[in-house]
């Protein structure tokens, strides 16, 4: 294979900055899967991220850079592994 035939997957770095549980800045966001004032679901470089709280509002999202900022009252951040990338239970078991 030549260099042109190889496809390289570049992962963006994923980071979270939470200030006073009111302002949240994230990097490495691939997409916004859903949102309302109590819950925001994001697809990140490290899997699905669910943010729960009150009066949540997305201020800015750049798909190109993967940066997202939001404000509101943040109660929880929960990651769910992306099973499609990991391959499921048996593929992890057989590694």
N, C-alpha and C positions, 0 to 999 in steps of 0.2 A: 504494500500500500504506500502510496506517496503521501506527502504532507497535506496535499489538498483533499485526499480521501478521508483523512481522519477527522472525526467530529469531536470537538472538545467541549465538555460541559463545564462552564465556569460558574461556581457558586459565589454569590455575593455574601459578604460577611453579615451576620445577623446580630443586632444589638438592641437593647432596651434601656431607655433612661426614663425613670418615673420620678417626678418631682412633687412632693407633698401629696401624693395620691390624687393629684388634680390635673397634671400635665404629663402626657406620655408621648415620647418620641421613639420611633422604631426604624431600624434599617433592615434590609434583607427581606422586605415584604414583596411577594410575587403578585398577590391579588387580594381584593376585598370580596369575600364570599357572601357576606350578608351583614346588615347592621340595622339597629334601631337604638332608641335611647337607653336601653338596658343591656344590650349585648352587641358586640362587634366580633365577627368571625373573619380571620385573616389566614391566607395561605402564605407561609414564610419559608425561608430556606431550610428550616429545621422541622417543618410539619405545620399542622393546623394550630392556630393560636386563637383561643376564645377569651375575650376580655369582657368581664361583667361589671356593672356598676349602675349609676344613675346619671341622667342628663348627659350621656356620652355624645360627643359631637366630633366628627372628623374635620379637622381644620384644613389639612393639605395631604395629598397623596400623589407621588410621582412614580408612575409605573416604570419609567426609564431608570431612575436611580434607586428605586425600591424604598424610598423614605416616606414615612407616614407620621403625621402628628395629630393628636386628639386631645380634647380636654373634657372634663366632667369629674365625677366622683368614681374613682376606680376601686372596685372591691376585690377582684380576683383576675389572675392571668393563668390560663390552663392550656398546656400543650397536649395535642393528640398526635401520635406518630402517624405519618403518611404510610399506610399499609401497602399502597401500590408501589412505593419505592423500595420498601423493606422486603417485600416478597411474602410476608405472612409467617406464621408460626413455624412451619416445617422447614422453610428455607433458613430461618435463623437457627433452628435446632441443628441442622446439618452443616453449619459453617465450621 
